Amino acid sequence: MATQKRTIYLRAENAMKLLDEKDIPRIKKLSKAPSRHHRKVTIGIDRTEKFSFPYNSGPNPQHPIEIEAEKHGIVYIRLPGKGNIGTLVNGAGLAMNTVDALAEAGGHAANFLDTGGKATTETVKRSFEAILGDRRVKVVFVNIFGGLTLGDMIAEGILLAFRECKVEVPVVVRIRGTNEREGQRIIAESGLPLYVYDDFDEAVAKVIDLANSSEAETGEVEPSEEKIDRAQESFQ
């Protein structure tokens, strides 16, 4: 046990030295929960802090979509490569897990997107705008596990996106957590071309199938104005 503690300590010390050497500022101690046997310390890096690495040969500018999303409190990162699956997720951990799960199942995410802990209908709409701004995207995967984020509000945001954005690709939706049943009801009654799943693995499989199918390539899934109007009336 003593050896393990020593190893952990040395690794943490080396990590802190590396951060200091590379001029990464604002390391914060976010929480400290002492107990009889140990204490738990969580640290974080202020993501809004501007810093540079000495080994960078030049600037690394953000993509215009990333800049616009950031204005609305959305963390959007465009991923390089052949990604054709847009992801809309709440929470950084779940967003990373979603990207990884898609990769493990043979899919390719086009982006990382975290709506934040308190996503609103407007946040969801703005997220769709960011995702659809990438012409590589052939299908959108909305994966929500609500705590502070309300399932019905996410559903309303999806309908708003269909109303105000030109959604021409399939959309797969998984809403779990707070108000999930209400959110699922809104989507089910909307009449919009949405694929709804409770099971994560099933949703991932459908997303990848759509991304690879001719249906996703043609993108002919745009709903009529009448369907959108009916959908919005269902939750007004």
C-alpha positions in Angstrom: 0.0 0.0 0.0 2.8 2.4 0.9 4.4 1.7 -2.5 1.2 2.4 -4.3 0.7 5.7 -2.4 4.3 6.7 -3.2 3.7 5.9 -6.9 0.5 8.0 -7.0 2.2 10.9 -5.3 5.1 10.9 -7.7 2.8 10.8 -10.7 0.8 13.7 -9.4 3.9 15.6 -8.6 5.3 15.0 -12.1 2.0 16.0 -13.7 2.0 19.3 -11.8 5.6 19.9 -12.9 4.7 19.3 -16.5 1.8 21.8 -16.3 4.1 24.4 -14.8 6.8 23.8 -17.4 4.3 24.2 -20.2 2.9 27.4 -18.8 -0.6 26.1 -18.2 -2.0 28.5 -15.6 -5.0 28.5 -13.2 -5.0 25.0 -11.7 -7.8 25.1 -9.3 -8.5 22.9 -6.3 -12.2 22.4 -6.7 -13.1 20.1 -3.8 -11.5 18.6 -0.7 -13.3 15.8 1.1 -11.2 14.5 4.0 -11.9 11.2 5.7 -10.3 9.0 8.3 -8.1 7.2 5.8 -7.6 9.5 2.9 -8.6 12.8 1.4 -10.0 13.4 -2.0 -8.8 16.4 -4.0 -10.3 17.4 -7.4 -8.5 19.9 -9.6 -9.4 21.4 -12.8 -8.0 23.7 -15.5 -9.9 26.9 -16.4 -10.9 26.1 -20.0 -11.5 29.9 -20.6 -7.9 30.7 -19.8 -5.8 31.5 -22.9 -2.4 29.9 -22.9 0.2 28.7 -25.4 2.6 25.9 -25.5 6.3 26.8 -26.1 6.6 24.0 -28.6 3.8 25.2 -30.8 5.2 26.6 -34.0 2.2 28.9 -34.6 -1.3 29.8 -33.7 -4.0 27.1 -33.5 -7.2 29.1 -34.3 -10.6 27.8 -33.4 -13.0 26.7 -36.2 -15.7 29.4 -36.8 -18.4 27.0 -35.7 -16.6 26.5 -32.4 -16.3 30.2 -31.8 -20.0 30.8 -32.5 -21.1 27.9 -30.3 -18.9 29.2 -27.4 -20.9 32.4 -27.5 -24.0 30.4 -26.4 -22.3 28.4 -23.7 -21.9 25.3 -25.9 -18.6 23.4 -25.9 -18.3 22.3 -29.5 -15.1 20.7 -30.9 -15.0 19.7 -34.6 -13.1 16.4 -34.9 -10.8 15.8 -37.8 -11.1 13.0 -40.2 -14.0 11.3 -41.9 -16.5 11.7 -39.1 -20.1 11.9 -40.4 -22.1 11.5 -37.1 -23.1 14.7 -35.3 -23.3 14.3 -31.6 -25.4 16.5 -29.2 -24.9 15.5 -25.6 -25.2 17.0 -22.2 -22.1 16.7 -20.0 -18.5 16.4 -21.0 -18.2 12.8 -19.6 -21.2 11.5 -21.4 -20.1 13.4 -24.6 -16.7 11.7 -24.5 -18.3 8.3 -23.8 -20.6 8.8 -26.8 -17.8 9.6 -29.2 -15.8 6.6 -27.9 -18.8 4.2 -28.1 -19.5 5.3 -31.7 -15.8 4.6 -32.6 -15.8 1.2 -30.9 -19.0 0.2 -32.8 -17.4 1.2 -36.1 -18.8 4.8 -36.4 -17.0 8.1 -36.7 -18.1 11.2 -34.8 -17.8 14.5 -36.5 -17.7 16.5 -33.3 -17.7 16.6 -29.6 -20.6 18.7 -28.2 -21.5 19.4 -24.6 -24.7 21.5 -24.1 -23.9 22.1 -20.5 -25.7 21.1 -17.4 -28.7 23.4 -17.8 -29.5 23.1 -21.5 -32.6 25.1 -22.7 -34.6 24.8 -25.9 -32.5 27.6 -27.4 -29.3 25.8 -26.4 -30.5 22.7 -28.3 -31.4 24.7 -31.3 -28.0 26.4 -31.3 -26.4 23.0 -30.9 -28.2 21.8 -34.1 -27.0 24.9 -35.9 -23.4 24.1 -35.0 -23.7 20.4 -35.9 -25.4 21.0 -39.2 -22.8 23.7 -40.1 -20.5 20.7 -40.8 -21.3 19.4 -44.2 -19.8 16.0 -43.4 -22.7 15.2 -41.0 -25.1 12.6 -42.3 -27.0 11.8 -39.1 -27.4 13.5 -35.7 -27.3 11.6 -32.4 -29.0 13.3 -29.5 -27.9 11.5 -26.3 -29.3 13.0 -23.1 -29.1 11.8 -19.6 -31.0 14.5 -17.6 -30.3 15.6 -14.1 -30.6 19.4 -14.2 -31.3 19.0 -17.9 -35.0 18.4 -18.4 -36.1 15.8 -21.0 -39.2 17.7 -22.1 -37.1 20.8 -22.6 -34.7 18.9 -24.8 -37.6 17.5 -26.8 -39.0 21.0 -27.3 -35.5 22.2 -28.4 -35.4 19.5 -31.0 -38.8 20.6 -32.4 -37.6 24.2 -32.4 -34.5 23.1 -34.3 -36.7 21.4 -36.9 -38.8 24.6 -37.1 -35.9 27.1 -37.5 -33.0 25.1 -38.9 -32.9 23.2 -42.1 -32.7 19.7 -40.8 -32.1 17.4 -43.8 -30.4 14.5 -42.1 -31.9 11.7 -39.9 -32.0 12.4 -36.1 -31.7 9.6 -33.5 -32.8 10.6 -30.0 -32.2 9.0 -26.6 -33.5 10.9 -23.6 -33.2 9.4 -20.1 -33.4 11.0 -16.7 -35.5 13.9 -15.5 -38.8 14.3 -17.3 -37.8 11.6 -19.8 -41.3 10.3 -20.3 -42.7 13.7 -21.0 -39.8 14.3 -23.5 -40.4 11.0 -25.2 -44.2 11.8 -25.4 -43.5 15.1 -27.1 -41.3 13.5 -29.6 -43.6 10.5 -30.2 -46.6 12.9 -30.9 -44.6 15.3 -33.0 -44.9 13.3 -36.3 -41.3 14.3 -37.1 -38.8 11.9 -38.7 -37.1 11.0 -35.5 -35.7 7.6 -34.3 -36.2 7.3 -30.6 -34.5 4.7 -28.4 -34.2 4.0 -24.7 -31.2 1.6 -25.0 -27.9 3.2 -25.7 -26.4 0.4 -27.7 -29.5 0.1 -29.9 -29.3 3.9 -30.5 -25.6 3.7 -31.4 -26.3 0.8 -33.9 -29.1 2.8 -35.5 -27.0 5.9 -35.8 -24.2 4.0 -37.5 -26.6 2.2 -39.8 -28.1 5.5 -40.9 -24.7 7.1 -41.4 -23.7 4.4 -43.7 -27.0 4.0 -45.6 -28.2 5.5 -48.8 -31.0 7.2 -46.8 -28.5 9.2 -44.9 -26.6 10.0 -48.1 -29.7 11.5 -49.8 -30.8 13.4 -46.8 -34.4 13.5 -47.9 -36.1 13.6 -44.5 -37.1 17.2 -44.2 -40.6 17.4 -42.6 -43.4 19.5 -43.9 -44.4 22.8 -42.3 -47.8 21.2 -41.3 -46.0 18.5 -39.3 -43.8 21.0 -37.5 -46.8 23.2 -36.6 -48.7 20.2 -35.2 -45.6 19.1 -33.2 -45.2 22.5 -31.6 -48.9 22.7 -30.7 -48.5 19.5 -28.8 -46.5 21.2 -26.0 -47.9 24.7 -26.1 
